[in-house]
């Protein structure tokens, strides 16, 4: 009988772990588009209330939950039909148009050296939809991991994609630092200075410096994947 959860294959020499929001995909632009759409089609009052709920949920959950905020708004306003149309806007959003330049090229190049895996935080509906509609799911051949807090699930990452070394590409110094503290010299951290998390004041001094720091994801094309895999940066 075929196992439902087969044992992993032999460890790869290296696995490349890539974040989504503001690393491969311009999520700040997605958020701004949503803000403008809400204001234009539903009014400033509804827009402000939606984002207040959104920020409260993000503080409670630790990740962005766009559809959860919409559901919470509906619970507060059960007779207001306007915001229900937002679900279609979110689910049909053209995420492929918001990939950063070179994002897919980076995945293709890294995949020539070792498996490329999406490693993201997020909810169980909207984040997978974003990964699929952006083209990232196909680009990594379905190797997608989405957790509530990915830095707490490293044992599961290792179980599913065992490797002697890992390379983590992310826009959040906090995440890079947390994973580095667990995997140590087995991990090469690549910090991409894109988005509001990466450019917030005082973020870098608060954490150990990354092994590699880039201004944009496309700059990774200028780095030899063998050097990343060997930690020779």
HELIX and SHEET records of a PDB file:
HELIX    1   1 UNK A   27  UNK A   42  1                                  16    
HELIX    2   2 UNK A   44  UNK A   61  1                                  18    
HELIX    3   3 UNK A   66  UNK A   76  1                                  11    
HELIX    4   4 UNK A   82  UNK A   85  5                                   4    
HELIX    5   5 UNK A   86  UNK A   91  1                                   6    
HELIX    6   6 UNK A   95  UNK A   98  5                                   4    
HELIX    7   7 UNK A  103  UNK A  111  1                                   9    
HELIX    8   8 UNK A  126  UNK A  133  1                                   8    
HELIX    9   9 UNK A  136  UNK A  139  1                                   4    
HELIX   10  10 UNK A  150  UNK A  152  5                                   3    
HELIX   11  11 UNK A  154  UNK A  160  1                                   7    
HELIX   12  12 UNK A  173  UNK A  183  1                                  11    
HELIX   13  13 UNK A  184  UNK A  186  5                                   3    
HELIX   14  14 UNK A  195  UNK A  198  1                                   4    
HELIX   15  15 UNK A  217  UNK A  222  5                                   6    
HELIX   16  16 UNK A  225  UNK A  230  1                                   6    
SHEET    1   A 6 UNK A 144  UNK A 147  0                                        
SHEET    2   A 6 UNK A 115  UNK A 121  1                                        
SHEET    3   A 6 UNK A  12  UNK A  18  1                                        
SHEET    4   A 6 UNK A 163  UNK A 170  1                                        
SHEET    5   A 6 UNK A 187  UNK A 192  1                                        
SHEET    6   A 6 UNK A 212  UNK A 214  1                                        
END                                                                             
